[in-house]
Structure formats: structure tokens, C-alpha cells
Amino acid sequence: MFKDISKLQLVLSFFMIFIGFSQAFNNWGEKRTLSLFFLTSSTLALILAIIGLIVYRKRQITKD
């Protein structure tokens, strides 16, 4: 899954996670179910992005 991840994909994933967290914050008052969906999916995406970042860094270290 993380074999061919690029630096651009990592940057875009963190940007999309930021958008997901901001949507969860903005919808918290009126649409709580939608906010919880954005919060849980953004948290899961953040965990996957951190794993991808670790794999990317290991690949860069072994490449040099």
C-alpha cells in the first residue's frame, strides 16, 4: 500500500486531513453526526498518513 507513495501525495494527504478536521469543527453545532464522521475519518487518515510518512522516510534513508 505504501510502496509507491510520493512526497506530493504526503503533502496533499496532510492538507486533506486538515480540511476534514476543519469540517468537523465547523459542523459541530448543528450536524453532530456529520462532525463525528469527519472527525473519525480524519483521525484514521492521519494515522495512515503518519505510517506513510514513516515508510517514505525509511525508503529515503535506505536509498542514500
GIDA-V411753 format. One record per residue. PSI is psi as a letter, one per 30 degrees, with the letter a starting at -180 (NA if undefined). OMEGA is omega in degrees with one decimal (none if undefined). Layout:
[[PSI OMEGA] [PSI OMEGA]]
This chain:
[[e -176.0] [g -176.2] [e -173.0] [h -179.6] [k -179.2] [l -179.4] [e 178.1] [e 178.3] [e 177.2] [e 179.5] [e 179.3] [e 178.7] [e 177.3] [e 176.0] [e 179.0] [e 176.9] [e 176.3] [e 178.0] [e 178.4] [e 177.7] [e 178.8] [e 175.5] [e 177.1] [e 179.3] [e -177.2] [e -176.9] [g -172.9] [e -174.8] [e -172.7] [e -176.1] [i -174.1] [e 179.8] [e 177.3] [e 177.9] [e 178.5] [e 175.9] [e 179.1] [e -179.2] [e -179.4] [e 179.9] [e 177.5] [e 177.2] [e 176.8] [e 178.4] [e 177.8] [e 177.8] [e 178.5] [e 178.5] [e 177.5] [e 175.8] [e 177.2] [e 177.8] [e 178.4] [e 178.5] [e 178.8] [e -179.6] [e 177.4] [e 179.4] [e 178.2] [e 179.8] [e -179.8] [f 178.8] [e -177.6] [NA none]]
